[in-house]
Amino acid sequence: MNALLILLFIMTMLNAAISVAIWGAYRHLAGVPLIAGGFILGALAAIAGIFYNPAAGFLTGMTGYVPALLISASVPLCVNGVMVFLGAPPRRWLVPFSIIFTAIYWPATLLINPADGALRSICAGSLGLICFGSALPVLWRLRGDCGWLRYTLLPAIIIHLGIQYGWSLYRLALRLDGVIDPRMFFPWTVIESAIAHHLWFICFLAMLGARLQHSLRQRNAELAHEVEHRRHLEQQLAATLAAERQLHAEHRQLLHIVAHEIRTPLAGIDRATEMLQLTCQELPPTGQRRLTDIRDGVRRVGGLVERVMDEERAGHVRPRPEMLDVSALLGTVLEGLAHMGAATRVQLTATSASLPLMVDPALLSAVLRNLLENALKYSPSDSPVLVTLARDGNGLLLTIADRGIGIPPLERASIGQRFYRASNTNRQAGTGLGLFIVRRFLTEMGGDMRHDSGPDNCGTLVTLRLPPHPPVWTAPQPERELAHA
């Protein structure tokens, strides 16, 4: 008898181990945790059943009390798990009802007649009929991937209940417990229960396999639909990118035409105004100031055109480095800013009279011009702008310090974004393109820039570094070109 229980225990523990593995892998499937928990309780009932003594007597009969309670919780858990797995609402009352019913009938039948195991068998059969009977309507209406279970699990439950109930009624009718040793019937009860338990477990694995197969087919269909949808989106995106490239090319062409058409009359106005200043010396001071204002306005408009063209080139320019003297290039830039007082305000300090560097002169000139314009523009007209040039290893270190309005610390990370202007620059005209152009050109040249507070925590200190050799240039991708359009 113990050997039979040990064999049942080993098989049940194997089922429980598989259930735990399934629980861990497929706990997202509804009902699987309940079914796995039911089989684990069944394994614990098999362990406790080793100590059950079916001999007549109240105390010996109570050795089966714990296994009976565990089974009374195991069966309704499995039943509820199957119903939830199949999409039906669980019978929440089933587990507490089964435990309470078992807790009452087992000692009660022992008190009535300890030797009459048929009474306990009838009560257990009635409880099984209630538990399994609640699942019969769900199984009968079962359709879809698990519909075949109607013809396997449903007959198995009916046969199990019929055998259990028929055997109990047979024992009760013949009153065999009082004549024959009841232990001779216990092995057959254990065998029949074990067969039903393992049949239920096999059906559970079959249900799980059917559900996973259905989920896999459904997921494959969804993936196929997603692939087709993405292929359609890729085609639309390719068509959109082609149209955007065409529009961007037309935009660049129009921008160059407009810039050329603006530069030509501006140059004529500037030359004519300069001639008037030279030839009309007898003009009163008011007239001279008007001519100066005209030339300043022409320079501002010309500078704006240059800014826009620089911004346009920022995403497409290919650096053409050459060996040049940065000190000489800086002097040329300062001459172009004479109208802003650069000759008197900028104080240049260089560690060497000549600082040769392999760099693109056009890009570096645009960078220096924008940085110096900002320093002169956003600081008092009588304050100096300190510029230092020094070696940084084999590269170049340039700093520009002014005593102007400065940049709020919380906004420094945003400086250099297209069209971004600091919150304290509203009184000054600007486009927000200057530092954007500087950062883009520095990136092309492999350099970097940093903004800090100026001397005595006043104004702005710009630190610029350039490497001794520019990085290898790579052609911009179409997406990058569109991003700068």
RODO-2510 file (C-alpha; in nm, 4 decimals, decimal comma):
residues 485
     n   res          X          Y          Z
     1     m     0,0000     0,0000     0,0000
     2     n     0,2780     0,2425     0,0930
     3     a     0,4587     0,1547    -0,2296
     4     l     0,1447     0,2518    -0,4229
     5     l     0,1229     0,5808    -0,2359
     6     i     0,4927     0,6497    -0,2940
     7     l     0,4478     0,5853    -0,6667
     8     l     0,1459     0,8158    -0,6666
     9     f     0,3479     1,0724    -0,4740
    10     i     0,6347     1,0614    -0,7270
    11     m     0,3988     1,1005    -1,0222
    12     t     0,2061     1,3785    -0,8515
    13     m     0,5254     1,5632    -0,7584
    14     l     0,6363     1,5364    -1,1205
    15     n     0,3054     1,6907    -1,2247
    16     a     0,3527     1,9618    -0,9629
    17     a     0,7068     2,0379    -1,0844
    18     i     0,5828     2,0663    -1,4418
    19     s     0,2985     2,2869    -1,3182
    20     v     0,5430     2,5194    -1,1404
    21     a     0,7532     2,5446    -1,4579
    22     i     0,4413     2,6194    -1,6621
    23     w     0,3327     2,8740    -1,4020
    24     g     0,6660     3,0538    -1,4290
    25     a     0,6692     3,0519    -1,8093
    26     y     0,3025     3,1181    -1,8882
    27     r     0,1638     3,3034    -1,5879
    28     h     0,0313     3,5660    -1,8295
    29     l    -0,2223     3,3106    -1,9538
    30     a    -0,5464     3,3355    -1,7590
    31     g    -0,6171     3,0381    -1,5342
    32     v    -0,2704     2,8774    -1,5497
    33     p    -0,1699     2,9871    -1,1949
    34     l    -0,4927     2,8385    -1,0545
    35     i    -0,4424     2,5055    -1,2326
    36     a    -0,0767     2,4871    -1,1302
    37     g    -0,1719     2,5677    -0,7708
    38     g    -0,4301     2,2897    -0,7759
    39     f    -0,1758     2,0303    -0,8859
    40     i     0,0720     2,1493    -0,6236
    41     l    -0,1921     2,0992    -0,3539
    42     g    -0,2592     1,7552    -0,5024
    43     a     0,1089     1,6688    -0,4593
    44     l     0,0957     1,7812    -0,0968
    45     a    -0,2140     1,5651    -0,0471
    46     a    -0,0204     1,2647    -0,1805
    47     i     0,2572     1,3345     0,0716
    48     a     0,0083     1,3542     0,3574
    49     g    -0,1714     1,0424     0,2282
    50     i     0,1329     0,8285     0,3087
    51     f     0,0400     0,8596     0,6770
    52     y    -0,3289     0,7764     0,6243
    53     n    -0,4505     0,4599     0,8002
    54     p    -0,7841     0,3339     0,6564
    55     a    -0,8418     0,0963     0,9478
    56     a    -1,1619     0,1383     1,1521
    57     g    -1,1434     0,3905     1,4350
    58     f    -1,1902     0,7617     1,4844
    59     l    -0,8268     0,8498     1,5512
    60     t    -0,6944     0,6351     1,2682
    61     g    -0,9586     0,7770     1,0356
    62     m    -0,8518     1,1333     1,1210
    63     t    -0,5109     1,0599     0,9654
    64     g    -0,6851     1,1166     0,6328
    65     y    -0,8268     1,4527     0,7404
    66     v    -0,5384     1,6661     0,6087
    67     p    -0,5158     1,4856     0,2704
    68     a    -0,8921     1,5247     0,2323
    69     l    -0,8718     1,9001     0,3021
    70     l    -0,5867     1,9420     0,0544
    71     i    -0,7767     1,7515    -0,2131
    72     s    -1,0912     1,9532    -0,1383
    73     a    -0,8917     2,2689    -0,2201
    74     s    -0,7010     2,1165    -0,5120
    75     v    -1,0007     2,0025    -0,7180
    76     p    -1,1979     2,3326    -0,7184
    77     l    -0,8769     2,5269    -0,7903
    78     c    -0,8179     2,3153    -1,1005
    79     v    -1,1831     2,3448    -1,2023
    80     n    -1,1803     2,7247    -1,1634
    81     g    -0,8490     2,7453    -1,3487
    82     v    -0,9892     2,5490    -1,6428
    83     m    -1,2989     2,7686    -1,6582
    84     v    -1,0918     3,0886    -1,6500
    85     f    -0,8534     2,9415    -1,9082
    86     l    -1,1496     2,8729    -2,1363
    87     g    -1,2882     3,2237    -2,0896
    88     a    -1,5693     3,1474    -1,8434
    89     p    -1,6136     3,3298    -1,5107
    90     p    -1,4764     3,1345    -1,2107
    91     r    -1,6983     2,9932    -0,9354
    92     r    -1,5430     3,1878    -0,6495
    93     w    -1,7565     3,0149    -0,3897
    94     l    -1,6335     2,6702    -0,4923
    95     v    -1,3019     2,6615    -0,3004
    96     p    -1,4307     2,7839     0,0393
    97     f    -1,7438     2,5683     0,0056
    98     s    -1,5366     2,2582    -0,0716
    99     i    -1,2993     2,3144     0,2221
   100     i    -1,5802     2,3840     0,4697
   101     f    -1,7825     2,0851     0,3457
   102     t    -1,4818     1,8523     0,3855
   103     a    -1,3928     1,9970     0,7249
   104     i    -1,7434     1,9045     0,8435
   105     y    -1,8230     1,5731     0,6750
   106     w    -1,4957     1,3921     0,7479
   107     p    -1,5073     1,4035     1,1307
   108     a    -1,8891     1,3789     1,1262
   109     t    -1,8879     1,0483     0,9339
   110     l    -1,6166     0,9152     1,1639
   111     l    -1,8309     1,0001     1,4652
   112     i    -2,1338     0,8286     1,3098
   113     n    -1,9500     0,5091     1,2174
   114     p    -1,5684     0,4997     1,2065
   115     a    -1,5776     0,1703     1,0173
   116     d    -1,8178     0,2919     0,7482
   117     g    -1,5864     0,4345     0,4812
   118     a    -1,8738     0,4329     0,2341
   119     l    -2,0244     0,7424     0,3979
   120     r    -1,7024     0,9369     0,3497
   121     s    -1,6775     0,8049    -0,0041
   122     i    -2,0325     0,9209    -0,0833
   123     c    -1,9619     1,2664     0,0637
   124     a    -1,6386     1,2921    -0,1357
   125     g    -1,8204     1,1790    -0,4495
   126     s    -2,0955     1,4349    -0,3917
   127     l    -1,8355     1,7076    -0,3502
   128     g    -1,6628     1,5962    -0,6696
   129     l    -1,9985     1,5973    -0,8473
   130     i    -2,0571     1,9583    -0,7378
   131     c    -1,7061     2,0720    -0,8361
   132     f    -1,6858     1,8961    -1,1703
   133     g    -2,0524     1,9506    -1,2412
   134     s    -1,9989     2,3274    -1,2341
   135     a    -1,7494     2,2851    -1,5191
   136     l    -1,9668     2,0577    -1,7341
   137     p    -2,1760     2,3401    -1,8921
   138     v    -1,8583     2,5300    -1,9820
   139     l    -1,7043     2,2228    -2,1434
   140     w    -2,0270     2,1447    -2,3275
   141     r    -2,0328     2,4911    -2,4867
   142     l    -1,6626     2,4750    -2,5691
   143     r    -1,5702     2,5755    -2,9240
   144     g    -1,2600     2,6963    -3,1076
   145     d    -0,9080     2,5582    -3,0667
   146     c    -0,9945     2,3654    -2,7498
   147     g    -1,3287     2,2374    -2,8770
   148     w    -1,1997     1,8806    -2,9023
   149     l    -1,1843     1,8731    -2,5202
   150     r    -1,5618     1,8319    -2,5226
   151     y    -1,5076     1,4772    -2,6437
   152     t    -1,2174     1,3893    -2,4101
   153     l    -1,2311     1,5787    -2,0827
   154     l    -1,6096     1,5763    -2,0573
   155     p    -1,6436     1,1947    -2,0861
   156     a    -1,3454     1,1471    -1,8528
   157     i    -1,5116     1,3579    -1,5820
   158     i    -1,8414     1,1744    -1,6217
   159     i    -1,6721     0,8324    -1,6074
   160     h    -1,4667     0,9332    -1,3021
   161     l    -1,7724     1,0610    -1,1180
   162     g    -1,9708     0,7522    -1,2180
   163     i    -1,7049     0,5116    -1,0949
   164     q    -1,6504     0,7014    -0,7699
   165     y    -2,0184     0,7402    -0,6932
   166     g    -2,1124     0,3885    -0,8073
   167     w    -1,8354     0,2320    -0,6010
   168     s    -1,9455     0,4262    -0,2937
   169     l    -2,3091     0,3244    -0,3350
   170     y    -2,2055    -0,0366    -0,3860
   171     r    -2,0056    -0,0344    -0,0638
   172     l    -2,2877     0,1333     0,1230
   173     a    -2,5498    -0,1094    -0,0044
   174     l    -2,3546    -0,4196     0,0905
   175     r    -2,2185    -0,2722     0,4132
   176     l    -1,8844    -0,4257     0,3302
   177     d    -1,7027    -0,2094     0,5832
   178     g    -1,8454    -0,4032     0,8729
   179     v    -1,7662    -0,7454     0,7287
   180     i    -1,4461    -0,7111     0,5292
   181     d    -1,1319    -0,5180     0,6185
   182     p    -1,1826    -0,1711     0,4629
   183     r    -0,8138    -0,1495     0,3757
   184     m    -0,8699    -0,3873     0,0831
   185     f    -1,0791    -0,1214    -0,0943
   186     f    -0,8414     0,1669    -0,0332
   187     p    -0,5829     0,0743    -0,3031
   188     w    -0,8528     0,0657    -0,5705
   189     t    -0,9777     0,4065    -0,4598
   190     v    -0,6233     0,5444    -0,4754
   191     i    -0,5629     0,3938    -0,8196
   192     e    -0,8882     0,5319    -0,9580
   193     s    -0,8152     0,8786    -0,8133
   194     a    -0,4607     0,8721    -0,9524
   195     i    -0,5873     0,7821    -1,2988
   196     a    -0,8396     1,0661    -1,2871
   197     h    -0,5723     1,3063    -1,1579
   198     h    -0,3273     1,2267    -1,4364
   199     l    -0,5971     1,2303    -1,7017
   200     w    -0,6910     1,5777    -1,5819
   201     f    -0,3244     1,6809    -1,5980
   202     i    -0,2854     1,5465    -1,9525
   203     c    -0,5935     1,7408    -2,0596
   204     f    -0,4464     2,0512    -1,8964
   205     l    -0,1263     2,0129    -2,1003
   206     a    -0,3340     1,9590    -2,4128
   207     m    -0,5352     2,2750    -2,3417
   208     l    -0,2161     2,4703    -2,2844
   209     g    -0,0639     2,3437    -2,6084
   210     a    -0,3787     2,4290    -2,8043
   211     r    -0,3921     2,7777    -2,6558
   212     l    -0,0234     2,8434    -2,7256
   213     q    -0,0620     2,7160    -3,0810
   214     h    -0,3611     2,9446    -3,1298
   215     s    -0,1685     3,2387    -2,9795
   216     l     0,1259     3,1628    -3,2076
   217     r    -0,0940     3,1594    -3,5178
   218     q    -0,2619     3,4800    -3,4074
   219     r     0,0732     3,6449    -3,3380
   220     n     0,2090     3,5333    -3,6753
   221     a    -0,0948     3,6841    -3,8449
   222     e    -0,0447     4,0092    -3,6526
   223     l     0,3242     4,0160    -3,7442
   224     a     0,2438     3,9540    -4,1098
   225     h    -0,0054     4,2398    -4,0996
   226     e     0,2499     4,4603    -3,9224
   227     v     0,5179     4,3783    -4,1801
   228     e     0,2801     4,4623    -4,4625
   229     h     0,1774     4,7836    -4,2888
   230     r     0,5406     4,8861    -4,2357
   231     r     0,6257     4,8041    -4,5963
   232     h     0,3432     5,0324    -4,7032
   233     l     0,4690     5,3044    -4,4662
   234     e     0,8227     5,2661    -4,6026
   235     q     0,6935     5,3175    -4,9544
   236     q     0,5043     5,6268    -4,8437
   237     l     0,8108     5,7529    -4,6573
   238     a     1,0335     5,6977    -4,9610
   239     a     0,7911     5,8933    -5,1779
   240     t     0,7700     6,1692    -4,9168
   241     l     1,1498     6,1873    -4,8858
   242     a     1,1855     6,2130    -5,2625
   243     a     0,9331     6,4966    -5,2701
   244     e     1,1063     6,6676    -4,9764
   245     r     1,4445     6,6423    -5,1474
   246     q     1,3007     6,8013    -5,4577
   247     l     1,1378     7,0803    -5,2566
   248     h     1,4579     7,1330    -5,0601
   249     a     1,6643     7,1577    -5,3778
   250     e     1,4194     7,4131    -5,5173
   251     h     1,4305     7,6010    -5,1862
   252     r     1,8106     7,6187    -5,1938
   253     q     1,8099     7,7335    -5,5542
   254     l     1,5526     8,0038    -5,4779
   255     l     1,7499     8,1129    -5,1715
   256     h     2,0675     8,1564    -5,3752
   257     i     1,8809     8,3545    -5,6405
   258     v     1,7193     8,5823    -5,3817
   259     a     2,0504     8,6324    -5,1993
   260     h     2,2226     8,7249    -5,5255
   261     e     1,9450     8,9644    -5,6211
   262     i     1,9659     9,1309    -5,2788
   263     r     2,3449     9,1542    -5,2670
   264     t     2,3695     9,3352    -5,6015
   265     p     2,1511     9,6383    -5,5151
   266     l     2,2917     9,6489    -5,1613
   267     a     2,6437     9,6736    -5,2988
   268     g     2,5307     9,9538    -5,5313
   269     i     2,3635    10,1429    -5,2468
   270     d     2,6716    10,1054    -5,0278
   271     r     2,9074    10,2329    -5,2994
   272     a     2,6780    10,5234    -5,3850
   273     t     2,6493    10,6227    -5,0198
   274     e     3,0258    10,6017    -4,9789
   275     m     3,0743    10,8281    -5,2832
   276     l     2,8280    11,0775    -5,1385
   277     q     3,0205    11,0844    -4,8116
   278     l     3,3466    11,1479    -4,9979
   279     t     3,2178    11,4089    -5,2420
   280     c     2,9631    11,5946    -5,0323
   281     q     3,1883    11,7270    -4,7610
   282     e     2,9741    12,0396    -4,7295
   283     l     2,6775    11,8379    -4,6010
   284     p     2,5725    11,9331    -4,2487
   285     p     2,6388    11,6833    -3,9670
   286     t     2,2776    11,5681    -3,9841
   287     g     2,3190    11,4690    -4,3479
   288     q     2,6449    11,2913    -4,2764
   289     r     2,4756    11,0947    -3,9978
   290     r     2,1959    11,0002    -4,2358
   291     l     2,4473    10,8686    -4,4870
   292     t     2,6208    10,6759    -4,2088
   293     d     2,2861    10,5315    -4,0998
   294     i     2,2169    10,4247    -4,4579
   295     r     2,5500    10,2422    -4,4792
   296     d     2,4915    10,0796    -4,1391
   297     g     2,1492     9,9617    -4,2538
   298     v     2,2972     9,8222    -4,5738
   299     r     2,5576     9,6343    -4,3701
   300     r     2,2902     9,4950    -4,1377
   301     v     2,0817     9,3682    -4,4278
   302     g     2,3928     9,2281    -4,5935
   303     g     2,4931     9,0624    -4,2684
   304     l     2,1479     8,9083    -4,2371
   305     v     2,1775     8,7687    -4,5895
   306     e     2,5182     8,6249    -4,5023
   307     r     2,3739     8,4703    -4,1853
   308     v     2,0965     8,3019    -4,3801
   309     m     2,3398     8,1743    -4,6417
   310     d     2,5783     8,0521    -4,3715
   311     e     2,2915     7,8670    -4,2040
   312     e     2,1982     7,7123    -4,5371
   313     r     2,5555     7,5972    -4,5951
   314     a     2,5943     7,4706    -4,2385
   315     g     2,4406     7,1335    -4,3153
   316     h     2,6048     7,0869    -4,6546
   317     v     2,9464     7,2516    -4,6522
   318     r     3,2530     7,0363    -4,7021
   319     p     3,5521     7,1774    -4,5130
   320     r     3,8499     7,2647    -4,7308
   321     p     4,1326     7,2914    -4,4786
   322     e     4,4562     7,4667    -4,5542
   323     m     4,7505     7,5831    -4,3480
   324     l     4,6955     7,9447    -4,2439
   325     d     4,7877     8,1940    -3,9741
   326     v     4,4933     8,2244    -3,7356
   327     s     4,6258     8,5574    -3,6008
   328     a     4,6201     8,7082    -3,9493
   329     l     4,2709     8,5699    -4,0162
   330     l     4,1472     8,7195    -3,6895
   331     g     4,2902     9,0570    -3,7916
   332     t     4,0987     9,0418    -4,1193
   333     v     3,7761     8,9619    -3,9329
   334     l     3,8323     9,2562    -3,6971
   335     e     3,8787     9,4904    -3,9932
   336     g     3,5377     9,3818    -4,1213
   337     l     3,3855     9,4722    -3,7837
   338     a     3,5306     9,8224    -3,7740
   339     h     3,1809     9,9731    -3,7963
   340     m     3,1072     9,8139    -3,4553
   341     g     3,4147     9,9701    -3,2963
   342     a     3,6237     9,6538    -3,3059
   343     a     3,9457     9,8471    -3,3681
   344     t     3,9228    10,0283    -3,0346
   345     r     3,7284     9,7827    -2,8198
   346     v     3,8853     9,4452    -2,8990
   347     q     4,2028     9,3794    -2,7014
   348     l     4,3936     9,0894    -2,8560
   349     t     4,6484     8,8847    -2,6664
   350     a     4,8375     8,6139    -2,8561
   351     t     5,1069     8,3861    -2,7205
   352     s     5,2819     8,4000    -3,0571
   353     a     5,2913     8,6422    -3,3475
   354     s     5,2053     8,3559    -3,5805
   355     l     4,9719     8,0667    -3,5003
   356     p     4,9548     7,8360    -3,8040
   357     l     4,6765     7,5775    -3,8130
   358     m     4,5265     7,3408    -4,0682
   359     v     4,1706     7,4725    -4,0909
   360     d     3,9072     7,5917    -4,3387
   361     p     3,9486     7,9722    -4,3597
   362     a     3,5889     8,0387    -4,4685
   363     l     3,4360     7,8373    -4,1840
   364     l     3,6714     7,9742    -3,9187
   365     s     3,6133     8,3288    -4,0451
   366     a     3,2355     8,2846    -4,0090
   367     v     3,2831     8,1438    -3,6572
   368     l     3,5062     8,4320    -3,5441
   369     r     3,2822     8,6934    -3,7042
   370     n     2,9680     8,5651    -3,5300
   371     l     3,1338     8,5333    -3,1882
   372     l     3,2920     8,8791    -3,2038
   373     e     2,9693     9,0375    -3,3312
   374     n     2,7832     8,8941    -3,0314
   375     a     3,0497     9,0144    -2,7874
   376     l     3,0439     9,3679    -2,9323
   377     k     2,6681     9,3801    -2,9773
   378     y     2,5598     9,2613    -2,6318
   379     s     2,8085     9,4622    -2,4229
   380     p     2,8318     9,8378    -2,3532
   381     s     2,9865    10,0387    -2,6352
   382     d     3,2632    10,1663    -2,4063
   383     s     3,3576     9,8262    -2,2580
   384     p     3,6505     9,6191    -2,3883
   385     v     3,6289     9,2731    -2,5418
   386     l     3,9245     9,0562    -2,4427
   387     v     4,0436     8,8024    -2,7015
   388     t     4,3238     8,5548    -2,6355
   389     l     4,4903     8,3171    -2,8797
   390     a     4,7086     8,0340    -2,7544
   391     r     4,8258     7,6866    -2,8354
   392     d     4,6262     7,3952    -2,6932
   393     g     4,8751     7,1149    -2,7428
   394     n     4,9078     7,1112    -3,1206
   395     g     4,5633     7,2665    -3,1578
   396     l     4,4255     7,6121    -3,0898
   397     l     4,2610     7,7705    -2,7854
   398     l     4,0670     8,0947    -2,8310
   399     t     3,8751     8,2835    -2,5633
   400     i     3,6475     8,5860    -2,6003
   401     a     3,5440     8,7658    -2,2800
   402     d     3,3046     9,0588    -2,2656
   403     r     3,1326     9,2539    -1,9888
   404     g     2,7872     9,2467    -2,1441
   405     i     2,4492     9,1053    -2,0450
   406     g     2,5779     8,7470    -2,0227
   407     i     2,3801     8,4241    -2,0699
   408     p     2,1501     8,2940    -1,7930
   409     p     2,3062     7,9721    -1,6541
   410     l     1,9897     7,7667    -1,7072
   411     e     1,9801     7,8643    -2,0757
   412     r     2,3400     7,7869    -2,1682
   413     a     2,2566     7,4293    -2,2704
   414     s     2,0086     7,5649    -2,5276
   415     i     2,2507     7,8136    -2,6807
   416     g     2,3355     7,7053    -3,0333
   417     q     1,9928     7,5719    -3,1228
   418     r     1,8433     7,7107    -3,4394
   419     f     1,6509     8,0372    -3,3837
   420     y     1,7048     8,0182    -3,0067
   421     r     1,7776     8,3466    -2,8301
   422     a     1,8436     8,3968    -2,4605
   423     s     1,5630     8,5544    -2,2602
   424     n     1,7686     8,8683    -2,1831
   425     t     1,8332     8,9615    -2,5494
   426     n     1,4878     9,0954    -2,6341
   427     r     1,6095     9,4548    -2,6572
   428     q     1,8573     9,3661    -2,9314
   429     a     1,7614     9,2655    -3,2841
   430     g     1,8714     8,9199    -3,3925
   431     t     1,7731     8,6000    -3,5702
   432     g     1,9001     8,3270    -3,3372
   433     l     2,1133     8,1844    -3,6191
   434     g     2,4596     8,3121    -3,5264
   435     l     2,5567     8,0601    -3,2590
   436     f     2,3740     7,7854    -3,4459
   437     i     2,6053     7,8496    -3,7411
   438     v     2,9061     7,8611    -3,5075
   439     r     2,8267     7,5220    -3,3543
   440     r     2,7608     7,3606    -3,6907
   441     f     3,0834     7,4906    -3,8439
   442     l     3,2828     7,3932    -3,5349
   443     t     3,1405     7,0421    -3,5593
   444     e     3,2531     7,0220    -3,9218
   445     m     3,6026     7,1347    -3,8161
   446     g     3,6162     6,8973    -3,5165
   447     g     3,6141     7,1787    -3,2607
   448     d     3,3978     7,2580    -2,9602
   449     m     3,2714     7,5647    -2,7760
   450     r     3,1789     7,6419    -2,4173
   451     h     2,9985     7,9362    -2,2549
   452     d     3,0727     8,0537    -1,9000
   453     s     3,0339     8,3693    -1,6976
   454     g     3,2824     8,6440    -1,7803
   455     p     3,5379     8,8159    -1,5541
   456     d     3,4052     8,8970    -1,2062
   457     n     3,0926     8,6946    -1,2913
   458     c     2,9958     8,9617    -1,5425
   459     g     2,9308     8,9131    -1,9130
   460     t     3,0199     8,6029    -2,1112
   461     l     3,3361     8,3995    -2,1561
   462     v     3,3428     8,1909    -2,4742
   463     t     3,6076     7,9186    -2,4940
   464     l     3,6757     7,7683    -2,8357
   465     r     3,9068     7,4767    -2,9126
   466     l     4,0192     7,3485    -3,2517
   467     p     4,2168     7,0282    -3,3182
   468     p     4,5497     7,0339    -3,5061
   469     h     4,3930     6,8412    -3,7946
   470     p     4,0288     6,8481    -3,9085
   471     p     3,8291     6,5224    -3,8998
   472     v     3,7633     6,3164    -4,2100
   473     w     3,4602     6,4637    -4,3818
   474     t     3,1621     6,2397    -4,4594
   475     a     2,8829     6,3345    -4,6951
   476     p     2,5562     6,4233    -4,5159
   477     q     2,2722     6,1726    -4,5435
   478     p     1,9468     6,2762    -4,7124
   479     e     1,7643     6,2656    -4,3788
   480     r     2,0246     6,4996    -4,2311
   481     e     1,9853     6,7367    -4,5240
   482     l     1,6106     6,7457    -4,4736
   483     a     1,6566     6,8091    -4,1024
   484     h     1,8434     7,1301    -4,1834
   485     a     1,5996     7,2427    -4,4495
***
